[in-house]
């Protein structure tokens, strides 16, 4: 067969972790999801692991993994988040690569990626090397094999970057056809041919010759079809997508590879149901005798390059000016902001370059006292990032330390390595990609710089912050209220800088609202409770204690004393300070208790002022997730009180409201907000309590319709979705039992009544797994119980949208 097709998806999100907490905090703009990683995961990454193939009636015929039949790469920082927060999806991606090796002659569908999406041509040689090594090691850690290909962030390439790939065993990469300059036959029987402007034949592999006899293969993707996927809504129809792929072939008889490369988020996030269009196209290609699905490594094995190519140096797929998008106001932008400019990109790049170049010699000189080869140790530090257990850290130092390190020296060594990690993270490409320096992606990279500065300061480096801010001040915002990079640093970055005092305050405040064990973990901090005294009177509580706070990443720790006074509601004040003597702590306890026993709250505040001074902490200082959790607790009683008040009003005037409706008189508009709030709350409660009453659900929906009261589709659909996910989880625990099946099916009867769309993705996945693994055995058993179970199970499938064959 001479025709082959490969579809490559580059799946990536900018890292969103708070550099001090090492976790993604709550992002309101991603609601109803916790954050944008989670939202995009459930709109794209998860659907492509379990995509639907539908029959002619729009019912689910089959659930398939797109990853096992396409070529793909994931950003390592995204997979790190996924492994922690969505392990099922992470494992599905890893399993898809394993399955693909069976399909593609031992070659997997997954490619590695340079670690944190740094624009490689703009990186120095040392960072290029670490990015490639970390990308390879991350890939091996997750997929259990060596990568054959590697994705370069933004396809940004130069010969030094390609040579770095080749030196570390990478066989090929993927570039835009516009990055090709000229090519010729490998046997040099013909001269060079100019292919500028994207005129290179994308259906062949090409060899790039590098230093010292090294070389690497480059595949140039088909630009028109790739752009149609990304920008021309080709994914609206799976058949059109398949046809466009087939129509790109020409008449040659020798092997030709029709391949495209796009952002993986096109398949579900940018275009709803894009994963299903992809699944359909892959399925149709697989069934076609006219072409065969493949991946790059498999095609390369049977079709080695016959031509060599030279590429434009420092070029990328999303900038027509080389790599200027990541260092100048080249005109490339995300658009939609007339009159804006991106002149801020140049000083931002300069500030970070100078910071990197000042941190490097400090790291090298300081680390040489502790690590045999500081830069080799940095290359190997990825093994600690994977697993920060004491055992792994000890193994790392056993290889790299110059001598048996003291605990203080270990802390310094880890701080140095973390300083270097953040000095690379601050070059993540997303910081320059968009239009405005105050955007969350740019603030994120500046936060990484702030963390590197903080670590350098902890290690005794000269104060590099003033010079950094002096350059950053030259980066002017398009928004008058943000002025420049220095102001943005003070407004958005400085407040995020974490200290162990802030962590102690968070623990103190949140401990009034949840019970912590003696040894607790709060994000990347380990908290050990050394003493705690709590006094309560009515709604007022006073807690005084001491905790040891250890940052799990660098192992440095402090003992912190705290006192927190809660007067009910949101009225709360907290003070913290580093270790006090036993006598001073005893005096604090005695004074605080005496004042509390007298209910002298003004004196308690004075006691806290004497022992803690400024600053005072409050609910405003809680980490975002805990703040949300605590406020929900505080507001729960308020919401219930509002509900009861509104309910009494609607009950009192219900007969009058019905009478007015019966005689077609306009309803009381002043009562409408109360009616809407009550009906939405009651419907929400039906699904949150786990046992919705079908009759009551019908009644509430009817009442809402009669009263013309809008239902909050966003909040309610999410609550209903979570209800059905809980039901599916319960069925999966004991799949052969009738009771959970009957309860699930009973709830599923409500689906047709609800006037809003419900996301049944997870319940459908669980049902599909049970259909494959449990259903055949139950169907074959033949006893009374299994016959009832089989009937109920098939009925549930129909309720969940599956194609069910009639008996």
Secondary structure, 3 states (H helix, E strand, C coil): CCEEEEEEEEECCCCCCECCCCECCCCHHHCCCCCHHHHHHHHHHHHHHCEEEECCCCCEEEEECCCCCCEEEECHHHHHHHHHHCHHHHHHHHHHHHHHHHHCCCCCCEEEECCCCECHHHCCHHHHHHHHHHHHHHHHHHHCCCCCEEECHHHCECHHHHHHHHHCCCCEEEEEHHHEEEEEECCCCCCCEECCCCCCCCCCEEEEECHHHCEEEEEEECHHHHHHHHHCCHHHCHHHHHHHHHHCCCCCCCCEEEEEEEEHHHECCCECCHHHHHHHHHHHHHHCCCCEECCHHHHHHHCCCCEEEEECCCECCCCCCCCHHHCCCCCCCCCCCCCCCCCHHHHHHHHHHHHHHHHHHHHHHHHCCCECCHHHHHHHCHHHHHCCCHHHHHHHHHHHECCCCCHHHHHHHHHHHHHHHHHHHCCECHHHHCCCCCCHHHHHHHHHHHHHHHHHHHCCCCCCHHHHHHHHCCCECCCHHHCEHHHHHHHHHHHHCCCHHHHHHHHHHHCCCCCCCCEEEECCEEEEEEEEEEEEECCEEEEEEEEEEEECCCCCEEEEEEEEEECCCCCEEEEEEECCCHHHHHHHHHHHHHHHHCCCHHHHHHHHHHHHCCCCECHHHCCHHHHHHHHHHHHHHHHHHHHHHHHHHHHHHHHHHHHHHHCCCCCCHHHHHHHHHHHHHHHHHHHHCCCCCHHHHHHHHHHHHHCCCCCCHHHHHHHHHHHHHHHHHHHHHCCCCHHHHHHHHHHHCCCCCCCCCCCCHHHHHHHHHHHHHCHHHHHHHCCHHHHHHHHHHHHHHHHCCECCCCC
